[in-house]
Amino acid sequence: MNTFTSVVTELQEYIEEHKEDIKDLDVAEAHYQLFNQDYYLIGYYNCEQWLKKHNISAFEAIKYCQDYENDNFGECRQYEDAEKVVNMLTYIVGEDILFSRK
């Protein structure tokens, strides 16, 4: 698991709030529905504030996302805005949470 404790807590609560929606899905499908079908958070300003709320610098979040992509895909994309960073970060952390529960 990663070091973003407050993010993990928030996403665990988010998953719990949506447990009825995903109860019949396998882990991969649940992850897709919760963290890939749509953005977790929308709006550049909202995403910047979310990073601040969790005391995560933009550089720390970008590095985390790029490390994940390099490890899993052998390459990474550029992150041009907070919205892409936050939603990729929640995708990764959500995956960690859900797959650790199986």
TORSE-863345 format. One record per atom (N, C-alpha, C, O): atom name; z, x, y; residue in three letters. Coordinates in pm, whole numbers, plus 32768, in hexadecimal, padded with zeros to 4 digits. Each point is the difference from the previous one (the first is absolute). Example, Ala and Ser with C-alpha at 12.3 -4.5 7.8 and 13.67 -1.06 7.14 Angstrom:
# residues 2
- N_830C_8527_7DC7_Ala
- CA_8000_7FA7_8077_Ala
- C_8000_805A_8078_Ala
- O_8042_8068_7FFE_Ala
- N_7F76_7F75_806B_Ser
- CA_8006_8052_8077_Ser
- C_8049_7FB3_806D_Ser
- O_8011_8033_806F_Ser
END
This chain:
# residues 102
- N_8000_8056_7F8A_Met
- CA_8000_7FAA_8076_Met
- C_8000_805A_807B_Met
- O_801C_8077_7FF5_Met
- N_7FC6_7F54_807B_Asn
- CA_7FF6_804D_807C_Asn
- C_8083_8000_804D_Asn
- O_8065_7FCA_7FD3_Asn
- N_7F99_8072_80A2_Thr
- CA_807A_800E_8050_Thr
- C_800C_7F96_806E_Thr
- O_805D_8006_8050_Thr
- N_7F4B_7F9C_7FB6_Phe
- CA_8003_7F9A_8068_Phe
- C_805C_7F8D_7FD7_Phe
- O_7FD1_7F93_7FDF_Phe
- N_80B0_8086_8022_Thr
- CA_8062_7FA2_7FCC_Thr
- C_7FF9_7F76_8041_Thr
- O_8002_7F9B_7FBB_Thr
- N_7FF5_8061_80C9_Ser
- CA_7FFD_7F7E_8044_Ser
- C_7F7F_7FB5_7FE2_Ser
- O_8000_7F85_7FFC_Ser
- N_7F94_80C3_7FF1_Val
- CA_7F81_7FC0_7FDB_Val
- C_800B_7FC7_7F73_Val
- O_7FD4_7F90_7FE7_Val
- N_8066_80BC_7FBE_Val
- CA_8013_7FD1_7F77_Val
- C_8052_7F7F_8001_Val
- O_7FDD_7F9F_7FBD_Val
- N_808F_8061_808E_Thr
- CA_8055_7F89_8009_Thr
- C_7FB2_7F88_8035_Thr
- O_8008_7F93_7FC8_Thr
- N_7FAD_8082_80A4_Glu
- CA_7FB2_7F93_803A_Glu
- C_7F99_7FCB_7F9C_Glu
- O_7FF1_7F86_7FF2_Glu
- N_7FCA_80D2_7FCB_Leu
- CA_7F98_7FD4_7FA3_Leu
- C_803B_7FC2_7F82_Leu
- O_7FC2_7FA7_7FC5_Leu
- N_80B3_8085_8010_Gln
- CA_8043_7FBD_7F90_Gln
- C_8021_7F70_8026_Gln
- O_7FF0_7FA5_7FAF_Gln
- N_803E_8047_80CB_Glu
- CA_801D_7F78_8030_Glu
- C_7F7F_7FAD_8008_Glu
- O_7FFF_7F8B_7FDB_Glu
- N_7F96_80B3_8054_Tyr
- CA_7F7E_7FBD_800A_Tyr
- C_7FD0_7FD4_7F74_Tyr
- O_7FD1_7F90_7FEE_Tyr
- N_803C_80CA_7FB2_Ile
- CA_7FD9_7FE0_7F77_Ile
- C_8056_7F8E_7FCA_Ile
- O_7FCD_7FA4_7FC1_Ile
- N_80B4_8063_8059_Glu
- CA_805C_7F97_7FD2_Glu
- C_7FDC_7F78_803F_Glu
- O_8004_7F99_7FBC_Glu
- N_7FD8_8067_80C2_Glu
- CA_7FD9_7F84_8045_Glu
- C_7F81_7FC4_7FC3_Glu
- O_7FEC_7F87_8008_Glu
- N_7FC1_80CB_7FBC_His
- CA_7F81_7FD2_7FC7_His
- C_7FFF_7FFF_7F67_His
- O_7F96_7FF7_7FC1_His
- N_80E0_8012_8003_Lys
- CA_8006_8009_7F6E_Lys
- C_7FC4_7F86_7FBB_Lys
- O_7FC6_800C_7F94_Lys
- N_8045_7F80_80A8_Glu
- CA_7FC8_7F87_7FC6_Glu
- C_7F66_8008_7FFF_Glu
- O_7FC0_7FCE_7FA3_Glu
- N_8006_8070_80C3_Asp
- CA_7F6F_800D_800B_Asp
- C_7FC7_8061_7F98_Asp
- O_7F8C_7FF4_7FD9_Asp
- N_80C5_806B_7FFB_Ile
- CA_7FCD_8069_7FA8_Ile
- C_803B_7FFC_7F73_Ile
- O_7FE5_8059_7FB0_Ile
- N_806A_7F42_8033_Lys
- CA_804B_7FFE_7F81_Lys
- C_7FA6_8004_7F85_Lys
- O_8029_8035_7F99_Lys
- N_7F5E_7F95_806E_Asp
- CA_7FA7_7FFC_7F8C_Asp
- C_7F99_8071_8001_Asp
- O_7FA7_8003_7FAB_Asp
- N_8064_8059_80B3_Leu
- CA_7F9E_806C_800D_Leu
- C_8034_8080_7FC0_Leu
- O_8079_8017_7FFB_Leu
- N_7F2B_803C_7FD3_Asp
- CA_802C_8084_7FD3_Asp
- C_801A_8056_807C_Asp
- O_7FE3_7FD6_8070_Asp
- N_8054_809F_7F7D_Val
- CA_802B_8053_8070_Val
- C_7F8D_8024_805D_Val
- O_800E_7FFB_807A_Val
- N_7F81_802A_7F4D_Ala
- CA_7F8D_8027_8052_Ala
- C_7FCE_7F8A_8055_Ala
- O_7FE0_8011_8075_Ala
- N_801A_7F7B_7F4F_Glu
- CA_7FD5_7F88_804A_Glu
- C_8064_7FDA_806C_Glu
- O_7FD9_7FD8_806E_Glu
- N_80A7_8034_7F73_Ala
- CA_8069_7FE3_8063_Ala
- C_7FF6_8060_8075_Ala
- O_800A_7FD8_8074_Ala
- N_7FE1_80A8_7F6E_His
- CA_7FF1_8063_806A_His
- C_7F87_7FE1_8057_His
- O_8008_8006_807A_His
- N_7F8A_7FD8_7F47_Tyr
- CA_7F88_7FDC_804A_Tyr
- C_801A_7F89_805D_Tyr
- O_7FDE_8003_8076_Tyr
- N_805F_7F95_7F54_Gln
- CA_8018_7F88_8050_Gln
- C_805D_801A_8076_Gln
- O_7FE8_7FCE_806E_Gln
- N_8081_807F_7F7C_Leu
- CA_8064_8015_8069_Leu
- C_7FD9_806A_8066_Leu
- O_8022_7FF4_8075_Leu
- N_7F96_8074_7F5F_Phe
- CA_7FEC_8073_8058_Phe
- C_7F70_802B_8014_Phe
- O_7FE7_8062_8046_Phe
- N_7FBB_7F58_7F7F_Asn
- CA_7F76_802B_800F_Asn
- C_7FA2_7F8F_8027_Asn
- O_7F98_8017_803F_Asn
- N_808A_7F71_7F9E_Gln
- CA_7FA9_7F8F_801F_Gln
- C_7FF7_7FEA_8096_Gln
- O_7F97_7FD8_8033_Gln
- N_80D5_8042_8012_Asp
- CA_8004_7FF1_8091_Asp
- C_805F_806A_8036_Asp
- O_804D_803A_7FB4_Asp
- N_7FAD_7FE0_80CB_Tyr
- CA_805B_8060_803D_Tyr
- C_8090_7FCB_7FFA_Tyr
- O_8018_7F88_800E_Tyr
- N_8044_80D3_7FDD_Tyr
- CA_808E_7FDF_8005_Tyr
- C_8028_7FE1_8090_Tyr
- O_804D_7FA4_801A_Tyr
- N_7F7F_80AA_8042_Leu
- CA_8021_7FF0_808E_Leu
- C_7F82_8010_8052_Leu
- O_7FAF_805A_7FE6_Leu
- N_803F_7F4F_807C_Ile
- CA_7F86_8000_8051_Ile
- C_8022_8020_8092_Ile
- O_8065_7FD2_8036_Ile
- N_7F46_807E_8006_Gly
- CA_800D_8021_808E_Gly
- C_8031_808F_8014_Gly
- O_8065_8028_7FC6_Gly
- N_7F54_8022_808D_Tyr
- CA_8024_808B_8019_Tyr
- C_808D_800C_8037_Tyr
- O_804F_8053_7FD1_Tyr
- N_7FD0_7F5C_8092_Tyr
- CA_8085_8008_803E_Tyr
- C_806C_7FDD_7F9A_Tyr
- O_8065_8045_7FF6_Tyr
- N_7F86_7F50_7FBF_Asn
- CA_8063_7FD8_7F9B_Asn
- C_8016_8070_7F9B_Asn
- O_8072_8018_7FD6_Asn
- N_7F25_802A_8003_Cys
- CA_800C_806C_7F9F_Cys
- C_8046_807A_803B_Cys
- O_8050_8040_7FBC_Cys
- N_7F94_7FDF_80C2_Glu
- CA_8046_806E_8042_Glu
- C_8096_7FE2_8008_Glu
- O_8053_8058_7FE9_Glu
- N_7FCE_7F2D_8037_Gln
- CA_808D_7FD9_8009_Gln
- C_8042_8002_7F76_Gln
- O_8076_8023_7FF4_Gln
- N_7F41_7FB8_7FA6_Trp
- CA_8033_8001_7F77_Trp
- C_8023_808F_7FD8_Trp
- O_806A_8018_7FC5_Trp
- N_7F3F_8047_805A_Leu
- CA_801D_808D_7FE2_Leu
- C_807F_802D_8048_Leu
- O_8055_8043_7FC6_Leu
- N_7FB6_7F97_80B9_Lys
- CA_8078_8024_804E_Lys
- C_807D_7FC1_7FC2_Lys
- O_8068_8042_7FF3_Lys
- N_7F8E_7F41_7FE7_Lys
- CA_8071_7FB8_7FC3_Lys
- C_8032_804A_7F84_Lys
- O_8078_8004_7FE6_Lys
- N_7F2C_8035_7FCF_His
- CA_8024_8047_7F86_His
- C_8012_8097_8017_His
- O_8012_804D_7FA1_His
- N_7FEA_7FDA_80DD_Asn
- CA_8016_808C_8027_Asn
- C_7FA0_805E_7FB7_Asn
- O_8027_8068_7FCC_Asn
- N_7F59_7F70_8032_Ile
- CA_7F97_804F_7FC0_Ile
- C_7F9D_802A_806D_Ile
- O_7FCC_7FAC_8049_Ile
- N_801B_80D4_7FC0_Ser
- CA_7F9C_802E_8062_Ser
- C_7F75_7FE2_7FC9_Ser
- O_7FEC_7FF7_7F87_Ser
- N_7FB6_7FFA_80D3_Ala
- CA_7F76_7FE8_7FD6_Ala
- C_7FCE_8072_7FA8_Ala
- O_7FB8_7FE8_7F9F_Ala
- N_806D_8093_8084_Phe
- CA_7FD3_8073_7FB3_Phe
- C_803A_8001_7F72_Phe
- O_7FBB_8021_7FA0_Phe
- N_80C2_7FBA_8055_Glu
- CA_8040_7FF7_7F7C_Glu
- C_7FBC_7F96_7FAA_Glu
- O_7FE6_8017_7F8A_Glu
- N_7FFD_7F76_80B2_Ala
- CA_7FBE_7F93_7FB7_Ala
- C_7F73_8028_7FD6_Ala
- O_7FD7_7FE6_7F8F_Ala
- N_7FDF_8059_80CC_Ile
- CA_7F77_802B_7FDF_Ile
- C_8002_8066_7F8F_Ile
- O_7FB1_7FF6_7FA2_Ile
- N_80A8_806B_8067_Lys
- CA_8009_8066_7F96_Lys
- C_8020_7FC0_7F7A_Lys
- O_7FC4_8024_7F9A_Lys
- N_8098_7F7F_8065_Tyr
- CA_8026_7FBC_7F85_Tyr
- C_7F86_7FB9_7FC2_Tyr
- O_7FE8_800A_7F88_Tyr
- N_7FCD_7FAF_80CB_Cys
- CA_7F8A_7FB8_7FD1_Cys
- C_7F94_8061_7FD0_Cys
- O_7FC2_7FEA_7F98_Cys
- N_8027_8081_80B3_Gln
- CA_7F9B_8061_7FD9_Gln
- C_8026_8049_7F7F_Gln
- O_7FAA_8019_7FAC_Gln
- N_80D5_8009_8045_Asp
- CA_802D_803F_7F84_Asp
- C_7FE6_7FA5_7F89_Asp
- O_7FD2_802D_7F97_Asp
- N_804C_7F52_8079_Tyr
- CA_7FE9_7F9E_7F95_Tyr
- C_7F6B_7FFC_7FDD_Tyr
- O_7FDB_8004_7F8A_Tyr
- N_7FCF_7FF3_80DB_Glu
- CA_7F71_7FF7_7FE7_Glu
- C_7FCA_8080_7FC1_Glu
- O_7FAF_7FFA_7FA3_Glu
- N_807D_8078_808D_Asn
- CA_7FD4_807E_7FC3_Asn
- C_802C_800A_7F6F_Asn
- O_7FB2_802A_7FAA_Asn
- N_80CA_7FAF_8039_Asp
- CA_8033_8005_7F77_Asp
- C_7FB7_7FA0_7FA3_Asp
- O_7FEA_801F_7F8B_Asp
- N_7FF2_7F6C_80A8_Asn
- CA_7FC6_7F98_7FAC_Asn
- C_7F68_7FFC_8000_Asn
- O_7FC2_7FD4_7F9F_Asn
- N_8000_805A_80CF_Phe
- CA_7F6F_7FF4_800D_Phe
- C_7FBA_8085_801C_Phe
- O_7F85_8007_7FFE_Phe
- N_80C8_8061_801C_Gly
- CA_7FC6_8082_801D_Gly
- C_7FC8_800E_808C_Gly
- O_7FC5_8067_8021_Gly
- N_804D_7F35_8030_Glu
- CA_7FD4_8003_808B_Glu
- C_804E_7F98_804E_Glu
- O_8041_7FA9_7FC6_Glu
- N_7FB9_805F_80BD_Cys
- CA_8045_7F9C_8051_Cys
- C_7FAD_7FDE_807A_Cys
- O_7FAB_804E_802C_Cys
- N_806E_7F3E_8008_Arg
- CA_7FB9_7FD3_8077_Arg
- C_8050_8026_807C_Arg
- O_8073_802B_7FF7_Arg
- N_7F4F_7FC5_807B_Gln
- CA_8047_8016_807D_Gln
- C_8043_7F7E_8028_Gln
- O_7FCB_7F92_7FED_Gln
- N_80AB_807C_804A_Tyr
- CA_804A_7F8B_8030_Tyr
- C_7FF6_7FFD_8097_Tyr
- O_8037_8056_8045_Tyr
- N_7F84_7F45_7FEE_Glu
- CA_7FE1_7FF9_808E_Glu
- C_805F_7FA8_804F_Glu
- O_7FFF_8003_807B_Glu
- N_8052_7FAE_7F40_Asp
- CA_805B_7FA8_8049_Asp
- C_8079_7FDD_7FAB_Asp
- O_8000_8011_7F86_Asp
- N_8066_7FBF_80BD_Ala
- CA_807F_7FE1_7FBE_Ala
- C_7FF1_7F90_7F99_Ala
- O_8048_7FFF_7F9C_Ala
- N_7F5D_7FA6_807B_Glu
- CA_7FEE_7F90_7FA3_Glu
- C_7FD3_8032_7F77_Glu
- O_8033_7FD3_7F9A_Glu
- N_7F6E_8089_8063_Lys
- CA_7FD1_8036_7F80_Lys
- C_806E_8051_7FBC_Lys
- O_8010_7FFA_7F86_Lys
- N_803B_8053_80C8_Val
- CA_806B_8053_7FC8_Val
- C_806C_7FAA_7FC3_Val
- O_8028_8016_7F8E_Val
- N_8008_7F89_80BC_Val
- CA_806E_7FAB_7FD0_Val
- C_7FD6_7FB4_7F83_Val
- O_804D_7FF5_7FA1_Val
- N_7F3B_7FD5_805F_Asn
- CA_7FD5_7FB2_7F8D_Asn
- C_7FE6_8055_7F85_Asn
- O_8013_7FD2_7F90_Asn
- N_7FC2_80A9_8083_Met
- CA_7FF3_805A_7F8E_Met
- C_8089_802B_7FCE_Met
- O_8018_8009_7F88_Met
- N_8042_8011_80D5_Leu
- CA_8089_8026_7FDC_Leu
- C_8043_7F91_7FAF_Leu
- O_8040_801B_7F9B_Leu
- N_7FB3_7F69_8091_Thr
- CA_803D_7F91_7FB7_Thr
- C_7FBA_7FEA_7F7A_Thr
- O_8040_7FD7_7F9F_Thr
- N_7F3F_8044_805B_Tyr
- CA_7FB7_7FF9_7F81_Tyr
- C_803C_8062_7F9B_Tyr
- O_8019_7FDD_7F8D_Tyr
- N_7FFD_809F_80A0_Ile
- CA_8035_8069_7FA8_Ile
- C_808F_7FE1_7FD5_Ile
- O_8021_8006_7F8A_Ile
- N_8034_7FDA_80D6_Val
- CA_808C_7FE4_7FE1_Val
- C_800C_7F82_7FAA_Val
- O_8050_7FFC_7FA3_Val
- N_7F5F_7F9F_807C_Gly
- CA_8000_7F87_7FAE_Gly
- C_7FD8_801D_7F71_Gly
- O_8039_7FC7_7FA3_Gly
- N_7F65_8090_804C_Glu
- CA_7FD7_802A_7F7A_Glu
- C_8073_8045_7FB7_Glu
- O_801B_7FE3_7F8B_Glu
- N_8028_8078_80BB_Asp
- CA_8073_8045_7FC3_Asp
- C_806A_7F9D_7FD2_Asp
- O_8035_800C_7F91_Asp
- N_7FE9_7F95_80C3_Ile
- CA_8069_7F9D_7FDF_Ile
- C_7FD7_7FAC_7F88_Ile
- O_804C_7FF5_7F9F_Ile
- N_7F3F_7FD1_8067_Leu
- CA_7FD4_7FA6_7F96_Leu
- C_7FEF_8046_7F7A_Leu
- O_8027_7FCA_7F99_Leu
- N_7F9F_80AC_8068_Phe
- CA_7FE8_8045_7F81_Phe
- C_8081_803B_7FC7_Phe
- O_8009_8019_7F88_Phe
- N_805C_7FFE_80CD_Ser
- CA_807F_8032_7FCC_Ser
- C_8051_7F8F_7FC0_Ser
- O_8060_801B_7FB8_Ser
- N_7F7C_7F68_8063_Arg
- CA_8045_7F8C_7FC7_Arg
- C_7FD0_7FDA_7F76_Arg
- O_8046_7FB8_7FB9_Arg
- N_7F43_8077_801E_Lys
- CA_7FC7_7FD0_7F82_Lys
- C_8050_8024_7F87_Lys
- O_7FDB_7FDD_7F90_Lys
END
